[in-house]
Amino acid sequence: MSSTPLAAFLSARFGMEDPILSFKPIGSGHINTTMLLKSTQQVLVLQKLNTVVFPKPQQLVDNARLIEKHLSNKQQLGEFNLVILHHVPTVKQEYLVQAEEGTWRALELIDDSYSEDVVNTSAQAYTAANAFGQFAAALADFDASKLHAVIPDFHNLAMRFASFKQLVSHNPQQRLANCQAEVDFCLTQLSLVDELSALTGEIPVRACHNDTKINNMLFCSHSSAAKAVIDLDTCMPGYWLNDFGDMVRTFCCAEQEDSTALDKVRVREDIFAAIVKGYVEPLKHILTAAEKQSFWLGAKVMPFMIGLRFLTDYLDGDNYFTTKYDTHNLDRARNQFALYRDIVSKKQVLQALLNNA
C-alpha cells in the first residue's frame, strides 16, 4: 500500500467514513511511527508499533487500557484532573489493526496542547514534573502486578551491562575502535549496579511511567498549564527513582540528547530544584523515606543507563533506536555520559536540594 491507500484502509477500520484530508507524521519519538490522520469530521493519532521493541503489542494496549480505566475512576472521584489519553477501538471493537506489514493502533487526539523537546524555564520543569507526580500519585494504589512487563528488564542495569559486555566481546559491526574510550568509561561505572542492588526490598514496586521525558507531557496551548501525560507504552512495574531520574535526564540540560556540543551538556540547578519541588509535592504523603533517598541514585543512573543503551545499540548496528546517520547513537551516548559526569560532580548541591524537599 502507498500512504493514501493505507490512510483509506485505516480510516475505514476505525470508522472514519468521510473523506481523508491528510495523513502525515507527527512527534519526535525514537521507537514507533506516529501519524496524524485528518478527515473532514474527525482527527486520530495513528501509530505503527515497533514490534521488535514491543513483540507483544496486545500486552502494551492491555496495560494502557487498565491505566486509562484506573485514572478515569480517579477522575470521577475528583482525585485526578489531567486529560486522560484514550485508545480508540475499530468498528469491530478491536484495538490493533494489521496493515502494510505492521501493527497499528489509534489514539484520541488531545487538542489545544503542545509539547516541548527541551525545557526552557524552571516554571516549565515544575509544571511537567508536577504532572508526572500527579500521574504517579493517582496510580499509587494501582496493583502494579496487573501490568505486563512489555519490555522485560527495561531498567535492569545489570542486564544492560551484560548485553553491553557481550557486544564489546563480539564487536559484530566492527565499530569498537570508534568508541573504545566510551567503552572503557562504562566499565569503570559498574558500582552503580551494586548501589541499585542494595535497594532491593527497601523500596516498593510501583506502577511507573518509565519514560518521563519532557515531550511525554502535554501543556495547554492557552494557559501553559499541564494538560496530559502521554505515551503509556512503557507503563510497567518499576521504581519511582527511575521516573525521577528520567526527568532529570531530559529536563536539566538545555541541549538535546543528540547534541555534540558536549561543553554545553550541563545540569541546570534551577531546573533540578523545580523537578524536585514539582514531583515531590503530589507524592509527599505517599513517598517512603527510602524512596525519597533513592531519587539521587535515579538522577545518576538514568543518564548513564540510557547512554549505555545508546552505545550498546551503536555497537549492535543501530537495531533499536531510530537513527539519522551512522554515528547518531554514539553521539547520543557521549551526550548522556557528559550529563552523567556533570550530575556526579554536583552531588553536594543536588543532594541538598533533594534532602530539603
Secondary structure in CASP SS format (residue, H / E / C, confidence):
PFRMAT SS
TARGET T0000
AUTHOR 0000-0000-0000
METHOD secondary structure of the structure
MODEL  1
M C 1.00
S C 1.00
S H 1.00
T H 1.00
P H 1.00
L H 1.00
A H 1.00
A H 1.00
F H 1.00
L H 1.00
S H 1.00
A H 1.00
R H 1.00
F C 1.00
G C 1.00
M C 1.00
E C 1.00
D C 1.00
P C 1.00
I E 1.00
L E 1.00
S E 1.00
F E 1.00
K E 1.00
P E 1.00
I C 1.00
G C 1.00
S C 1.00
G C 1.00
H C 1.00
I C 1.00
N C 1.00
T E 1.00
T E 1.00
M E 1.00
L E 1.00
L E 1.00
K E 1.00
S E 1.00
T C 1.00
Q C 1.00
Q C 1.00
V E 1.00
L E 1.00
V E 1.00
L E 1.00
Q E 1.00
K E 1.00
L E 1.00
N C 1.00
T C 1.00
V C 1.00
V C 1.00
F C 1.00
P C 1.00
K C 1.00
P H 1.00
Q H 1.00
Q H 1.00
L H 1.00
V H 1.00
D H 1.00
N H 1.00
A H 1.00
R H 1.00
L H 1.00
I H 1.00
E H 1.00
K H 1.00
H H 1.00
L H 1.00
S H 1.00
N H 1.00
K H 1.00
Q H 1.00
Q H 1.00
L C 1.00
G C 1.00
E C 1.00
F C 1.00
N C 1.00
L C 1.00
V E 1.00
I C 1.00
L C 1.00
H C 1.00
H E 1.00
V E 1.00
P C 1.00
T C 1.00
V C 1.00
K C 1.00
Q C 1.00
E C 1.00
Y C 1.00
L C 1.00
V E 1.00
Q E 1.00
A E 1.00
E C 1.00
E C 1.00
G E 1.00
T E 1.00
W E 1.00
R E 1.00
A E 1.00
L E 1.00
E E 1.00
L C 1.00
I C 1.00
D C 1.00
D C 1.00
S E 1.00
Y E 1.00
S C 1.00
E C 1.00
D C 1.00
V C 1.00
V C 1.00
N C 1.00
T C 1.00
S H 1.00
A H 1.00
Q H 1.00
A H 1.00
Y H 1.00
T H 1.00
A H 1.00
A H 1.00
N H 1.00
A H 1.00
F H 1.00
G H 1.00
Q H 1.00
F H 1.00
A H 1.00
A H 1.00
A H 1.00
L C 1.00
A C 1.00
D C 1.00
F C 1.00
D C 1.00
A H 1.00
S H 1.00
K H 1.00
L C 1.00
H C 1.00
A C 1.00
V C 1.00
I C 1.00
P C 1.00
D C 1.00
F C 1.00
H C 1.00
N C 1.00
L H 1.00
A H 1.00
M H 1.00
R H 1.00
F H 1.00
A H 1.00
S H 1.00
F H 1.00
K H 1.00
Q H 1.00
L H 1.00
V H 1.00
S H 1.00
H H 1.00
N C 1.00
P C 1.00
Q C 1.00
Q C 1.00
R C 1.00
L H 1.00
A H 1.00
N H 1.00
C C 1.00
Q H 1.00
A H 1.00
E H 1.00
V H 1.00
D H 1.00
F H 1.00
C H 1.00
L H 1.00
T C 1.00
Q C 1.00
L C 1.00
S H 1.00
L H 1.00
V H 1.00
D H 1.00
E H 1.00
L H 1.00
S H 1.00
A C 1.00
L C 1.00
T C 1.00
G C 1.00
E C 1.00
I C 1.00
P C 1.00
V C 1.00
R E 1.00
A E 1.00
C E 1.00
H C 1.00
N C 1.00
D C 1.00
T C 1.00
K C 1.00
I H 1.00
N H 1.00
N H 1.00
M E 1.00
L E 1.00
F E 1.00
C E 1.00
S C 1.00
H C 1.00
S C 1.00
S C 1.00
A C 1.00
A E 1.00
K E 1.00
A E 1.00
V E 1.00
I C 1.00
D C 1.00
L C 1.00
D C 1.00
T C 1.00
C C 1.00
M E 1.00
P E 1.00
G E 1.00
Y C 1.00
W H 1.00
L H 1.00
N H 1.00
D H 1.00
F H 1.00
G H 1.00
D H 1.00
M H 1.00
V H 1.00
R H 1.00
T H 1.00
F H 1.00
C C 1.00
C C 1.00
A C 1.00
E C 1.00
Q C 1.00
E C 1.00
D C 1.00
S C 1.00
T C 1.00
A C 1.00
L H 1.00
D H 1.00
K H 1.00
V C 1.00
R C 1.00
V C 1.00
R C 1.00
E H 1.00
D H 1.00
I H 1.00
F H 1.00
A H 1.00
A H 1.00
I H 1.00
V H 1.00
K H 1.00
G H 1.00
Y H 1.00
V H 1.00
E H 1.00
P H 1.00
L H 1.00
K C 1.00
H C 1.00
I C 1.00
L C 1.00
T C 1.00
A H 1.00
A H 1.00
E H 1.00
K H 1.00
Q H 1.00
S H 1.00
F H 1.00
W H 1.00
L H 1.00
G H 1.00
A H 1.00
K H 1.00
V H 1.00
M H 1.00
P H 1.00
F H 1.00
M H 1.00
I H 1.00
G H 1.00
L H 1.00
R H 1.00
F H 1.00
L H 1.00
T H 1.00
D H 1.00
Y H 1.00
L H 1.00
D C 1.00
G C 1.00
D C 1.00
N C 1.00
Y C 1.00
F C 1.00
T C 1.00
T C 1.00
K C 1.00
Y C 1.00
D C 1.00
T C 1.00
H H 1.00
N H 1.00
L H 1.00
D H 1.00
R H 1.00
A H 1.00
R H 1.00
N H 1.00
Q H 1.00
F H 1.00
A H 1.00
L H 1.00
Y H 1.00
R H 1.00
D H 1.00
I H 1.00
V H 1.00
S H 1.00
K C 1.00
K H 1.00
Q H 1.00
V H 1.00
L H 1.00
Q H 1.00
A H 1.00
L H 1.00
L H 1.00
N H 1.00
N C 1.00
A C 1.00
END
